[in-house]
Amino acid sequence: MRHSILVIVIAAIIVSSGVLIIVYGLNLFSEDYSLEMDPLKDEQNLFSTARVALSNTGKLPLTNVIITYGGQSTESLESITPGQKLLLSPPENVSLDFVTVTTSEGLNITKMYRTPIKLPGMMGS
């Protein structure tokens, strides 16, 4: 009887530890400063659209965020809080080759714009 209770207690501890790791693990193991960026350009027959998605995936706020769309075209954001997601539009008449984002925390990310796959029968194909 004592052996069964001991096994049940140990199993409960293991299960509860696993649940805590799953629930809080993503936040515990994430970096203090982290940013995801997804620049996208969609060229249609008559026009092009572009957007830059930013997401603070770190545990702490990012400050003095500077987005450089190309050439002298920049945009500044005071801060991006953890978990915050932004969708930005590059200004017109800017080359849509790449975008660079820098922060006061030392992040410096440059990515080329990606183009979605055109499937037959879809708009812009």
Backbone atoms as SQL, in Angstrom:
CREATE TABLE atoms (id INTEGER PRIMARY KEY, chain TEXT, resi INTEGER, resn TEXT, atom TEXT, x REAL, y REAL, z REAL);
INSERT INTO atoms VALUES
  (1, 'A', 1, 'MET', 'N', 0.808, -1.192, 0.000),
  (2, 'A', 1, 'MET', 'CA', 0.000, 0.000, 0.000),
  (3, 'A', 1, 'MET', 'C', 0.857, 1.265, 0.000),
  (4, 'A', 2, 'ARG', 'N', 1.907, 1.294, 0.844),
  (5, 'A', 2, 'ARG', 'CA', 2.785, 2.463, 0.904),
  (6, 'A', 2, 'ARG', 'C', 3.516, 2.626, -0.423),
  (7, 'A', 3, 'HIS', 'N', 3.854, 1.506, -1.013),
  (8, 'A', 3, 'HIS', 'CA', 4.581, 1.554, -2.294),
  (9, 'A', 3, 'HIS', 'C', 3.698, 2.183, -3.381),
  (10, 'A', 4, 'SER', 'N', 2.409, 1.848, -3.408),
  (11, 'A', 4, 'SER', 'CA', 1.474, 2.404, -4.393),
  (12, 'A', 4, 'SER', 'C', 1.307, 3.906, -4.209),
  (13, 'A', 5, 'ILE', 'N', 1.224, 4.352, -2.970),
  (14, 'A', 5, 'ILE', 'CA', 1.071, 5.781, -2.690),
  (15, 'A', 5, 'ILE', 'C', 2.331, 6.530, -3.126),
  (16, 'A', 6, 'LEU', 'N', 3.487, 5.952, -2.853),
  (17, 'A', 6, 'LEU', 'CA', 4.755, 6.581, -3.249),
  (18, 'A', 6, 'LEU', 'C', 4.846, 6.697, -4.769),
  (19, 'A', 7, 'VAL', 'N', 4.447, 5.684, -5.491),
  (20, 'A', 7, 'VAL', 'CA', 4.461, 5.720, -6.956),
  (21, 'A', 7, 'VAL', 'C', 3.495, 6.786, -7.464),
  (22, 'A', 8, 'ILE', 'N', 2.324, 6.899, -6.873),
  (23, 'A', 8, 'ILE', 'CA', 1.332, 7.900, -7.287),
  (24, 'A', 8, 'ILE', 'C', 1.859, 9.312, -7.023),
  (25, 'A', 9, 'VAL', 'N', 2.486, 9.530, -5.887),
  (26, 'A', 9, 'VAL', 'CA', 3.035, 10.853, -5.551),
  (27, 'A', 9, 'VAL', 'C', 4.149, 11.226, -6.529),
  (28, 'A', 10, 'ILE', 'N', 5.041, 10.306, -6.803),
  (29, 'A', 10, 'ILE', 'CA', 6.139, 10.567, -7.747),
  (30, 'A', 10, 'ILE', 'C', 5.577, 10.842, -9.137),
  (31, 'A', 11, 'ALA', 'N', 4.590, 10.090, -9.576),
  (32, 'A', 11, 'ALA', 'CA', 3.976, 10.308, -10.888),
  (33, 'A', 11, 'ALA', 'C', 3.304, 11.679, -10.945),
  (34, 'A', 12, 'ALA', 'N', 2.635, 12.078, -9.869),
  (35, 'A', 12, 'ALA', 'CA', 1.986, 13.390, -9.833),
  (36, 'A', 12, 'ALA', 'C', 3.015, 14.511, -9.912),
  (37, 'A', 13, 'ILE', 'N', 4.129, 14.352, -9.233),
  (38, 'A', 13, 'ILE', 'CA', 5.196, 15.360, -9.287),
  (39, 'A', 13, 'ILE', 'C', 5.758, 15.461, -10.704),
  (40, 'A', 14, 'ILE', 'N', 5.989, 14.343, -11.346),
  (41, 'A', 14, 'ILE', 'CA', 6.533, 14.346, -12.714),
  (42, 'A', 14, 'ILE', 'C', 5.547, 14.987, -13.681),
  (43, 'A', 15, 'VAL', 'N', 4.268, 14.627, -13.575),
  (44, 'A', 15, 'VAL', 'CA', 3.248, 15.194, -14.469),
  (45, 'A', 15, 'VAL', 'C', 3.108, 16.689, -14.245),
  (46, 'A', 16, 'SER', 'N', 3.045, 17.135, -12.997),
  (47, 'A', 16, 'SER', 'CA', 2.899, 18.568, -12.731),
  (48, 'A', 16, 'SER', 'C', 4.138, 19.336, -13.183),
  (49, 'A', 17, 'SER', 'N', 5.322, 18.763, -13.036),
  (50, 'A', 17, 'SER', 'CA', 6.541, 19.414, -13.534),
  (51, 'A', 17, 'SER', 'C', 6.488, 19.543, -15.044),
  (52, 'A', 18, 'GLY', 'N', 6.027, 18.524, -15.716),
  (53, 'A', 18, 'GLY', 'CA', 5.902, 18.572, -17.179),
  (54, 'A', 18, 'GLY', 'C', 4.924, 19.643, -17.625),
  (55, 'A', 19, 'VAL', 'N', 3.800, 19.752, -16.926),
  (56, 'A', 19, 'VAL', 'CA', 2.806, 20.770, -17.265),
  (57, 'A', 19, 'VAL', 'C', 3.396, 22.166, -17.056),
  (58, 'A', 20, 'LEU', 'N', 4.103, 22.388, -15.968),
  (59, 'A', 20, 'LEU', 'CA', 4.724, 23.690, -15.705),
  (60, 'A', 20, 'LEU', 'C', 5.754, 24.042, -16.771),
  (61, 'A', 21, 'ILE', 'N', 6.533, 23.069, -17.189),
  (62, 'A', 21, 'ILE', 'CA', 7.527, 23.322, -18.233),
  (63, 'A', 21, 'ILE', 'C', 6.848, 23.684, -19.542),
  (64, 'A', 22, 'ILE', 'N', 5.776, 23.001, -19.879),
  (65, 'A', 22, 'ILE', 'CA', 5.062, 23.298, -21.123),
  (66, 'A', 22, 'ILE', 'C', 4.417, 24.676, -21.051),
  (67, 'A', 23, 'VAL', 'N', 3.765, 25.003, -19.929),
  (68, 'A', 23, 'VAL', 'CA', 3.057, 26.274, -19.805),
  (69, 'A', 23, 'VAL', 'C', 4.022, 27.448, -19.736),
  (70, 'A', 24, 'TYR', 'N', 5.051, 27.342, -18.930),
  (71, 'A', 24, 'TYR', 'CA', 5.962, 28.463, -18.714),
  (72, 'A', 24, 'TYR', 'C', 7.283, 28.338, -19.464),
  (73, 'A', 25, 'GLY', 'N', 7.531, 27.195, -20.022),
  (74, 'A', 25, 'GLY', 'CA', 8.812, 26.926, -20.667),
  (75, 'A', 25, 'GLY', 'C', 9.146, 27.858, -21.808),
  (76, 'A', 26, 'LEU', 'N', 8.161, 28.186, -22.614),
  (77, 'A', 26, 'LEU', 'CA', 8.438, 29.058, -23.746),
  (78, 'A', 26, 'LEU', 'C', 8.968, 30.404, -23.277),
  (79, 'A', 27, 'ASN', 'N', 8.406, 30.928, -22.211),
  (80, 'A', 27, 'ASN', 'CA', 8.840, 32.221, -21.705),
  (81, 'A', 27, 'ASN', 'C', 10.160, 32.109, -20.937),
  (82, 'A', 28, 'LEU', 'N', 10.366, 31.020, -20.223),
  (83, 'A', 28, 'LEU', 'CA', 11.586, 30.860, -19.446),
  (84, 'A', 28, 'LEU', 'C', 12.814, 30.733, -20.318),
  (85, 'A', 29, 'PHE', 'N', 12.665, 30.076, -21.445),
  (86, 'A', 29, 'PHE', 'CA', 13.817, 29.812, -22.280),
  (87, 'A', 29, 'PHE', 'C', 13.974, 30.806, -23.421),
  (88, 'A', 30, 'SER', 'N', 13.074, 31.780, -23.519),
  (89, 'A', 30, 'SER', 'CA', 13.218, 32.769, -24.583),
  (90, 'A', 30, 'SER', 'C', 14.277, 33.790, -24.181),
  (91, 'A', 31, 'GLU', 'N', 14.805, 34.460, -25.186),
  (92, 'A', 31, 'GLU', 'CA', 15.841, 35.448, -24.954),
  (93, 'A', 31, 'GLU', 'C', 15.224, 36.734, -24.428),
  (94, 'A', 32, 'ASP', 'N', 16.050, 37.556, -23.778),
  (95, 'A', 32, 'ASP', 'CA', 15.568, 38.846, -23.301),
  (96, 'A', 32, 'ASP', 'C', 15.158, 39.737, -24.465),
  (97, 'A', 33, 'TYR', 'N', 16.001, 39.781, -25.516),
  (98, 'A', 33, 'TYR', 'CA', 15.743, 40.639, -26.670),
  (99, 'A', 33, 'TYR', 'C', 15.729, 39.798, -27.933),
  (100, 'A', 34, 'SER', 'N', 14.583, 39.750, -28.574),
  (101, 'A', 34, 'SER', 'CA', 14.434, 38.975, -29.793),
  (102, 'A', 34, 'SER', 'C', 13.343, 39.610, -30.657),
  (103, 'A', 35, 'LEU', 'N', 13.582, 39.629, -31.954),
  (104, 'A', 35, 'LEU', 'CA', 12.644, 40.254, -32.879),
  (105, 'A', 35, 'LEU', 'C', 12.493, 39.378, -34.108),
  (106, 'A', 36, 'GLU', 'N', 11.254, 39.116, -34.500),
  (107, 'A', 36, 'GLU', 'CA', 10.981, 38.430, -35.759),
  (108, 'A', 36, 'GLU', 'C', 10.545, 39.467, -36.769),
  (109, 'A', 37, 'MET', 'N', 11.051, 39.332, -38.000),
  (110, 'A', 37, 'MET', 'CA', 10.703, 40.266, -39.057),
  (111, 'A', 37, 'MET', 'C', 10.359, 39.477, -40.312),
  (112, 'A', 38, 'ASP', 'N', 9.271, 39.888, -40.986),
  (113, 'A', 38, 'ASP', 'CA', 8.846, 39.232, -42.218),
  (114, 'A', 38, 'ASP', 'C', 8.483, 40.296, -43.253),
  (115, 'A', 39, 'PRO', 'N', 9.455, 40.690, -44.105),
  (116, 'A', 39, 'PRO', 'CA', 9.147, 41.634, -45.179),
  (117, 'A', 39, 'PRO', 'C', 8.556, 40.889, -46.383),
  (118, 'A', 40, 'LEU', 'N', 7.448, 41.390, -46.915),
  (119, 'A', 40, 'LEU', 'CA', 6.753, 40.730, -48.016),
  (120, 'A', 40, 'LEU', 'C', 6.415, 41.752, -49.089),
  (121, 'A', 41, 'LYS', 'N', 6.670, 41.398, -50.341),
  (122, 'A', 41, 'LYS', 'CA', 6.217, 42.232, -51.455),
  (123, 'A', 41, 'LYS', 'C', 5.418, 41.341, -52.400),
  (124, 'A', 42, 'ASP', 'N', 4.299, 41.881, -52.861),
  (125, 'A', 42, 'ASP', 'CA', 3.402, 41.141, -53.745),
  (126, 'A', 42, 'ASP', 'C', 3.211, 41.975, -55.003),
  (127, 'A', 43, 'GLU', 'N', 3.839, 41.548, -56.065),
  (128, 'A', 43, 'GLU', 'CA', 3.785, 42.293, -57.316),
  (129, 'A', 43, 'GLU', 'C', 2.667, 41.749, -58.192),
  (130, 'A', 44, 'GLN', 'N', 1.691, 42.602, -58.452),
  (131, 'A', 44, 'GLN', 'CA', 0.566, 42.267, -59.316),
  (132, 'A', 44, 'GLN', 'C', 0.839, 42.823, -60.712),
  (133, 'A', 45, 'ASN', 'N', -0.080, 42.619, -61.633),
  (134, 'A', 45, 'ASN', 'CA', 0.091, 43.145, -62.988),
  (135, 'A', 45, 'ASN', 'C', 0.084, 44.670, -63.016),
  (136, 'A', 46, 'LEU', 'N', -0.813, 45.304, -62.269),
  (137, 'A', 46, 'LEU', 'CA', -0.971, 46.748, -62.314),
  (138, 'A', 46, 'LEU', 'C', -0.336, 47.482, -61.137),
  (139, 'A', 47, 'PHE', 'N', -0.078, 46.795, -60.040),
  (140, 'A', 47, 'PHE', 'CA', 0.460, 47.468, -58.857),
  (141, 'A', 47, 'PHE', 'C', 1.230, 46.473, -57.994),
  (142, 'A', 48, 'SER', 'N', 1.959, 47.006, -57.028),
  (143, 'A', 48, 'SER', 'CA', 2.683, 46.189, -56.062),
  (144, 'A', 48, 'SER', 'C', 2.284, 46.624, -54.659),
  (145, 'A', 49, 'THR', 'N', 2.210, 45.670, -53.770),
  (146, 'A', 49, 'THR', 'CA', 1.982, 45.985, -52.366),
  (147, 'A', 49, 'THR', 'C', 3.136, 45.408, -51.558),
  (148, 'A', 50, 'ALA', 'N', 3.434, 46.061, -50.459),
  (149, 'A', 50, 'ALA', 'CA', 4.503, 45.582, -49.590),
  (150, 'A', 50, 'ALA', 'C', 4.118, 45.841, -48.144),
  (151, 'A', 51, 'ARG', 'N', 4.634, 44.999, -47.267),
  (152, 'A', 51, 'ARG', 'CA', 4.427, 45.190, -45.839),
  (153, 'A', 51, 'ARG', 'C', 5.587, 44.544, -45.099),
  (154, 'A', 52, 'VAL', 'N', 5.821, 45.031, -43.890),
  (155, 'A', 52, 'VAL', 'CA', 6.859, 44.473, -43.022),
  (156, 'A', 52, 'VAL', 'C', 6.200, 44.144, -41.695),
  (157, 'A', 53, 'ALA', 'N', 6.193, 42.862, -41.345),
  (158, 'A', 53, 'ALA', 'CA', 5.626, 42.422, -40.072),
  (159, 'A', 53, 'ALA', 'C', 6.755, 42.317, -39.052),
  (160, 'A', 54, 'LEU', 'N', 6.581, 42.962, -37.898),
  (161, 'A', 54, 'LEU', 'CA', 7.539, 42.898, -36.801),
  (162, 'A', 54, 'LEU', 'C', 6.852, 42.314, -35.580),
  (163, 'A', 55, 'SER', 'N', 7.574, 41.486, -34.836),
  (164, 'A', 55, 'SER', 'CA', 7.023, 40.890, -33.629),
  (165, 'A', 55, 'SER', 'C', 8.129, 40.775, -32.583),
  (166, 'A', 56, 'ASN', 'N', 7.892, 41.362, -31.408),
  (167, 'A', 56, 'ASN', 'CA', 8.851, 41.251, -30.313),
  (168, 'A', 56, 'ASN', 'C', 8.649, 39.894, -29.657),
  (169, 'A', 57, 'THR', 'N', 9.570, 38.963, -29.903),
  (170, 'A', 57, 'THR', 'CA', 9.475, 37.615, -29.364),
  (171, 'A', 57, 'THR', 'C', 10.330, 37.432, -28.116),
  (172, 'A', 58, 'GLY', 'N', 10.902, 38.516, -27.610),
  (173, 'A', 58, 'GLY', 'CA', 11.716, 38.456, -26.403),
  (174, 'A', 58, 'GLY', 'C', 10.896, 38.690, -25.153),
  (175, 'A', 59, 'LYS', 'N', 11.590, 38.660, -24.001),
  (176, 'A', 59, 'LYS', 'CA', 10.933, 38.859, -22.712),
  (177, 'A', 59, 'LYS', 'C', 10.886, 40.324, -22.288),
  (178, 'A', 60, 'LEU', 'N', 11.718, 41.176, -22.926),
  (179, 'A', 60, 'LEU', 'CA', 11.802, 42.584, -22.529),
  (180, 'A', 60, 'LEU', 'C', 11.461, 43.495, -23.702),
  (181, 'A', 61, 'PRO', 'N', 11.067, 44.750, -23.419),
  (182, 'A', 61, 'PRO', 'CA', 10.742, 45.688, -24.499),
  (183, 'A', 61, 'PRO', 'C', 11.966, 46.031, -25.347),
  (184, 'A', 62, 'LEU', 'N', 11.719, 46.310, -26.617),
  (185, 'A', 62, 'LEU', 'CA', 12.748, 46.800, -27.526),
  (186, 'A', 62, 'LEU', 'C', 12.535, 48.303, -27.664),
  (187, 'A', 63, 'THR', 'N', 13.615, 49.087, -27.580),
  (188, 'A', 63, 'THR', 'CA', 13.479, 50.535, -27.611),
  (189, 'A', 63, 'THR', 'C', 14.248, 51.141, -28.772),
  (190, 'A', 64, 'ASN', 'N', 13.840, 52.352, -29.142),
  (191, 'A', 64, 'ASN', 'CA', 14.474, 53.094, -30.240),
  (192, 'A', 64, 'ASN', 'C', 14.635, 52.210, -31.473),
  (193, 'A', 65, 'VAL', 'N', 13.532, 51.673, -31.934),
  (194, 'A', 65, 'VAL', 'CA', 13.520, 50.766, -33.085),
  (195, 'A', 65, 'VAL', 'C', 13.552, 51.609, -34.359),
  (196, 'A', 66, 'ILE', 'N', 14.534, 51.358, -35.212),
  (197, 'A', 66, 'ILE', 'CA', 14.658, 52.087, -36.471),
  (198, 'A', 66, 'ILE', 'C', 14.540, 51.096, -37.616),
  (199, 'A', 67, 'ILE', 'N', 13.572, 51.355, -38.496),
  (200, 'A', 67, 'ILE', 'CA', 13.331, 50.511, -39.667),
  (201, 'A', 67, 'ILE', 'C', 13.840, 51.267, -40.884),
  (202, 'A', 68, 'THR', 'N', 14.779, 50.675, -41.608),
  (203, 'A', 68, 'THR', 'CA', 15.317, 51.276, -42.827),
  (204, 'A', 68, 'THR', 'C', 14.810, 50.462, -44.005),
  (205, 'A', 69, 'TYR', 'N', 13.977, 51.103, -44.832),
  (206, 'A', 69, 'TYR', 'CA', 13.344, 50.420, -45.962),
  (207, 'A', 69, 'TYR', 'C', 14.234, 50.404, -47.201),
  (208, 'A', 70, 'GLY', 'N', 15.243, 51.212, -47.230),
  (209, 'A', 70, 'GLY', 'CA', 16.121, 51.316, -48.393),
  (210, 'A', 70, 'GLY', 'C', 16.493, 52.764, -48.615),
  (211, 'A', 71, 'GLY', 'N', 17.744, 53.007, -48.973),
  (212, 'A', 71, 'GLY', 'CA', 18.194, 54.375, -49.174),
  (213, 'A', 71, 'GLY', 'C', 18.090, 55.172, -47.892),
  (214, 'A', 72, 'GLN', 'N', 17.501, 56.350, -47.965),
  (215, 'A', 72, 'GLN', 'CA', 17.344, 57.225, -46.803),
  (216, 'A', 72, 'GLN', 'C', 15.969, 57.104, -46.166),
  (217, 'A', 73, 'SER', 'N', 15.164, 56.153, -46.597),
  (218, 'A', 73, 'SER', 'CA', 13.800, 56.001, -46.107),
  (219, 'A', 73, 'SER', 'C', 13.783, 55.194, -44.810),
  (220, 'A', 74, 'THR', 'N', 13.500, 55.880, -43.684),
  (221, 'A', 74, 'THR', 'CA', 13.471, 55.213, -42.382),
  (222, 'A', 74, 'THR', 'C', 12.185, 55.546, -41.635),
  (223, 'A', 75, 'GLU', 'N', 11.918, 54.730, -40.637),
  (224, 'A', 75, 'GLU', 'CA', 10.785, 54.944, -39.730),
  (225, 'A', 75, 'GLU', 'C', 11.277, 54.598, -38.336),
  (226, 'A', 76, 'SER', 'N', 10.867, 55.370, -37.336),
  (227, 'A', 76, 'SER', 'CA', 11.299, 55.139, -35.957),
  (228, 'A', 76, 'SER', 'C', 10.110, 54.806, -35.074),
  (229, 'A', 77, 'LEU', 'N', 10.333, 53.875, -34.167),
  (230, 'A', 77, 'LEU', 'CA', 9.337, 53.517, -33.160),
  (231, 'A', 77, 'LEU', 'C', 10.002, 53.653, -31.794),
  (232, 'A', 78, 'GLU', 'N', 9.289, 54.242, -30.846),
  (233, 'A', 78, 'GLU', 'CA', 9.857, 54.427, -29.510),
  (234, 'A', 78, 'GLU', 'C', 10.130, 53.084, -28.848),
  (235, 'A', 79, 'SER', 'N', 9.158, 52.166, -28.920),
  (236, 'A', 79, 'SER', 'CA', 9.362, 50.846, -28.308),
  (237, 'A', 79, 'SER', 'C', 8.367, 49.842, -28.878),
  (238, 'A', 80, 'ILE', 'N', 8.719, 48.573, -28.696),
  (239, 'A', 80, 'ILE', 'CA', 7.832, 47.458, -29.026),
  (240, 'A', 80, 'ILE', 'C', 7.814, 46.567, -27.781),
  (241, 'A', 81, 'THR', 'N', 6.652, 46.376, -27.191),
  (242, 'A', 81, 'THR', 'CA', 6.544, 45.594, -25.966),
  (243, 'A', 81, 'THR', 'C', 6.597, 44.093, -26.277),
  (244, 'A', 82, 'PRO', 'N', 6.961, 43.260, -25.293),
  (245, 'A', 82, 'PRO', 'CA', 6.998, 41.815, -25.524),
  (246, 'A', 82, 'PRO', 'C', 5.648, 41.293, -26.001),
  (247, 'A', 83, 'GLY', 'N', 5.675, 40.511, -27.064),
  (248, 'A', 83, 'GLY', 'CA', 4.457, 39.941, -27.633),
  (249, 'A', 83, 'GLY', 'C', 3.755, 40.846, -28.623),
  (250, 'A', 84, 'GLN', 'N', 4.148, 42.106, -28.703),
  (251, 'A', 84, 'GLN', 'CA', 3.496, 43.045, -29.620),
  (252, 'A', 84, 'GLN', 'C', 3.866, 42.722, -31.062),
  (253, 'A', 85, 'LYS', 'N', 2.860, 42.792, -31.936),
  (254, 'A', 85, 'LYS', 'CA', 3.048, 42.547, -33.364),
  (255, 'A', 85, 'LYS', 'C', 2.614, 43.789, -34.127),
  (256, 'A', 86, 'LEU', 'N', 3.430, 44.193, -35.088),
  (257, 'A', 86, 'LEU', 'CA', 3.145, 45.382, -35.891),
  (258, 'A', 86, 'LEU', 'C', 3.181, 45.030, -37.362),
  (259, 'A', 87, 'LEU', 'N', 2.353, 45.698, -38.134),
  (260, 'A', 87, 'LEU', 'CA', 2.348, 45.551, -39.583),
  (261, 'A', 87, 'LEU', 'C', 2.595, 46.934, -40.169),
  (262, 'A', 88, 'LEU', 'N', 3.754, 47.116, -40.793),
  (263, 'A', 88, 'LEU', 'CA', 4.169, 48.412, -41.316),
  (264, 'A', 88, 'LEU', 'C', 4.155, 48.401, -42.838),
  (265, 'A', 89, 'SER', 'N', 3.895, 49.561, -43.417),
  (266, 'A', 89, 'SER', 'CA', 3.906, 49.702, -44.871),
  (267, 'A', 89, 'SER', 'C', 5.078, 50.584, -45.281),
  (268, 'A', 90, 'PRO', 'N', 5.951, 50.073, -46.142),
  (269, 'A', 90, 'PRO', 'CA', 7.052, 50.911, -46.631),
  (270, 'A', 90, 'PRO', 'C', 6.503, 52.080, -47.440),
  (271, 'A', 91, 'PRO', 'N', 7.207, 53.216, -47.435),
  (272, 'A', 91, 'PRO', 'CA', 6.747, 54.346, -48.239),
  (273, 'A', 91, 'PRO', 'C', 6.811, 54.020, -49.724),
  (274, 'A', 92, 'GLU', 'N', 6.035, 54.764, -50.517),
  (275, 'A', 92, 'GLU', 'CA', 6.062, 54.558, -51.961),
  (276, 'A', 92, 'GLU', 'C', 7.411, 55.002, -52.515),
  (277, 'A', 93, 'ASN', 'N', 7.727, 54.518, -53.700),
  (278, 'A', 93, 'ASN', 'CA', 8.950, 54.881, -54.421),
  (279, 'A', 93, 'ASN', 'C', 10.226, 54.506, -53.677),
  (280, 'A', 94, 'VAL', 'N', 10.191, 53.437, -52.911),
  (281, 'A', 94, 'VAL', 'CA', 11.388, 52.930, -52.263),
  (282, 'A', 94, 'VAL', 'C', 11.698, 51.571, -52.881),
  (283, 'A', 95, 'SER', 'N', 12.977, 51.269, -53.063),
  (284, 'A', 95, 'SER', 'CA', 13.326, 49.961, -53.646),
  (285, 'A', 95, 'SER', 'C', 12.964, 48.874, -52.641),
  (286, 'A', 96, 'LEU', 'N', 12.280, 47.869, -53.105),
  (287, 'A', 96, 'LEU', 'CA', 11.836, 46.784, -52.230),
  (288, 'A', 96, 'LEU', 'C', 12.796, 45.609, -52.323),
  (289, 'A', 97, 'ASP', 'N', 14.066, 45.888, -52.025),
  (290, 'A', 97, 'ASP', 'CA', 15.081, 44.839, -52.051),
  (291, 'A', 97, 'ASP', 'C', 15.253, 44.205, -50.674),
  (292, 'A', 98, 'PHE', 'N', 15.485, 45.024, -49.667),
  (293, 'A', 98, 'PHE', 'CA', 15.670, 44.515, -48.315),
  (294, 'A', 98, 'PHE', 'C', 15.263, 45.581, -47.314),
  (295, 'A', 99, 'VAL', 'N', 15.101, 45.149, -46.058),
  (296, 'A', 99, 'VAL', 'CA', 14.757, 46.049, -44.956),
  (297, 'A', 99, 'VAL', 'C', 15.665, 45.703, -43.777),
  (298, 'A', 100, 'THR', 'N', 16.075, 46.746, -43.034),
  (299, 'A', 100, 'THR', 'CA', 16.941, 46.564, -41.875),
  (300, 'A', 100, 'THR', 'C', 16.266, 47.163, -40.654),
  (301, 'A', 101, 'VAL', 'N', 16.334, 46.444, -39.530),
  (302, 'A', 101, 'VAL', 'CA', 15.792, 46.931, -38.272),
  (303, 'A', 101, 'VAL', 'C', 16.907, 46.905, -37.232),
  (304, 'A', 102, 'THR', 'N', 17.082, 48.025, -36.522),
  (305, 'A', 102, 'THR', 'CA', 18.052, 48.106, -35.434),
  (306, 'A', 102, 'THR', 'C', 17.347, 48.580, -34.177),
  (307, 'A', 103, 'THR', 'N', 17.886, 48.194, -33.020),
  (308, 'A', 103, 'THR', 'CA', 17.322, 48.620, -31.739),
  (309, 'A', 103, 'THR', 'C', 18.446, 49.074, -30.814),
  (310, 'A', 104, 'SER', 'N', 18.079, 49.791, -29.755),
  (311, 'A', 104, 'SER', 'CA', 19.060, 50.223, -28.755),
  (312, 'A', 104, 'SER', 'C', 19.681, 49.041, -28.019),
  (313, 'A', 105, 'GLU', 'N', 18.998, 47.916, -28.024),
  (314, 'A', 105, 'GLU', 'CA', 19.493, 46.730, -27.314),
  (315, 'A', 105, 'GLU', 'C', 20.541, 45.963, -28.115),
  (316, 'A', 106, 'GLY', 'N', 20.889, 46.452, -29.311),
  (317, 'A', 106, 'GLY', 'CA', 21.944, 45.824, -30.102),
  (318, 'A', 106, 'GLY', 'C', 21.459, 44.895, -31.195),
  (319, 'A', 107, 'LEU', 'N', 20.151, 44.772, -31.382),
  (320, 'A', 107, 'LEU', 'CA', 19.662, 43.939, -32.478),
  (321, 'A', 107, 'LEU', 'C', 19.880, 44.671, -33.796),
  (322, 'A', 108, 'ASN', 'N', 20.314, 43.949, -34.800),
  (323, 'A', 108, 'ASN', 'CA', 20.518, 44.495, -36.142),
  (324, 'A', 108, 'ASN', 'C', 20.161, 43.378, -37.121),
  (325, 'A', 109, 'ILE', 'N', 18.964, 43.468, -37.700),
  (326, 'A', 109, 'ILE', 'CA', 18.445, 42.398, -38.554),
  (327, 'A', 109, 'ILE', 'C', 18.192, 42.964, -39.944),
  (328, 'A', 110, 'THR', 'N', 18.728, 42.304, -40.958),
  (329, 'A', 110, 'THR', 'CA', 18.477, 42.680, -42.344),
  (330, 'A', 110, 'THR', 'C', 17.902, 41.466, -43.064),
  (331, 'A', 111, 'LYS', 'N', 16.790, 41.675, -43.774),
  (332, 'A', 111, 'LYS', 'CA', 16.168, 40.594, -44.546),
  (333, 'A', 111, 'LYS', 'C', 15.731, 41.124, -45.900),
  (334, 'A', 112, 'MET', 'N', 15.816, 40.252, -46.875),
  (335, 'A', 112, 'MET', 'CA', 15.293, 40.570, -48.199),
  (336, 'A', 112, 'MET', 'C', 13.783, 40.379, -48.181),
  (337, 'A', 113, 'TYR', 'N', 13.088, 41.167, -48.994),
  (338, 'A', 113, 'TYR', 'CA', 11.645, 40.981, -49.134),
  (339, 'A', 113, 'TYR', 'C', 11.396, 39.636, -49.798),
  (340, 'A', 114, 'ARG', 'N', 10.436, 38.911, -49.300),
  (341, 'A', 114, 'ARG', 'CA', 10.057, 37.651, -49.945),
  (342, 'A', 114, 'ARG', 'C', 8.823, 37.897, -50.795),
  (343, 'A', 115, 'THR', 'N', 8.647, 37.072, -51.792),
  (344, 'A', 115, 'THR', 'CA', 7.510, 37.178, -52.701),
  (345, 'A', 115, 'THR', 'C', 6.687, 35.908, -52.577),
  (346, 'A', 116, 'PRO', 'N', 5.369, 36.024, -52.375),
  (347, 'A', 116, 'PRO', 'CA', 4.555, 34.818, -52.259),
  (348, 'A', 116, 'PRO', 'C', 4.516, 34.050, -53.585),
  (349, 'A', 117, 'ILE', 'N', 4.310, 32.757, -53.484),
  (350, 'A', 117, 'ILE', 'CA', 4.225, 31.898, -54.661),
  (351, 'A', 117, 'ILE', 'C', 2.923, 32.197, -55.403),
  (352, 'A', 118, 'LYS', 'N', 3.020, 32.332, -56.715),
  (353, 'A', 118, 'LYS', 'CA', 1.827, 32.579, -57.547),
  (354, 'A', 118, 'LYS', 'C', 1.312, 31.237, -58.064),
  (355, 'A', 119, 'LEU', 'N', 0.067, 30.950, -57.770),
  (356, 'A', 119, 'LEU', 'CA', -0.552, 29.713, -58.228),
  (357, 'A', 119, 'LEU', 'C', -1.492, 30.029, -59.387),
  (358, 'A', 120, 'PRO', 'N', -1.590, 29.160, -60.381),
  (359, 'A', 120, 'PRO', 'CA', -2.495, 29.410, -61.500),
  (360, 'A', 120, 'PRO', 'C', -3.916, 29.639, -61.022),
  (361, 'A', 121, 'GLY', 'N', -4.559, 30.660, -61.590),
  (362, 'A', 121, 'GLY', 'CA', -5.931, 30.972, -61.251),
  (363, 'A', 121, 'GLY', 'C', -6.076, 31.959, -60.117),
  (364, 'A', 122, 'MET', 'N', -4.979, 32.254, -59.431),
  (365, 'A', 122, 'MET', 'CA', -5.052, 33.230, -58.332),
  (366, 'A', 122, 'MET', 'C', -4.808, 34.622, -58.895),
  (367, 'A', 123, 'MET', 'N', -5.311, 35.614, -58.194),
  (368, 'A', 123, 'MET', 'CA', -5.139, 37.008, -58.597),
  (369, 'A', 123, 'MET', 'C', -3.647, 37.338, -58.706),
  (370, 'A', 124, 'GLY', 'N', -3.258, 37.962, -59.808),
  (371, 'A', 124, 'GLY', 'CA', -1.864, 38.354, -60.003),
  (372, 'A', 124, 'GLY', 'C', -1.017, 37.295, -60.650),
  (373, 'A', 125, 'SER', 'N', -1.587, 36.113, -60.936),
  (374, 'A', 125, 'SER', 'CA', -0.810, 35.036, -61.549),
  (375, 'A', 125, 'SER', 'C', -0.620, 35.270, -63.023);
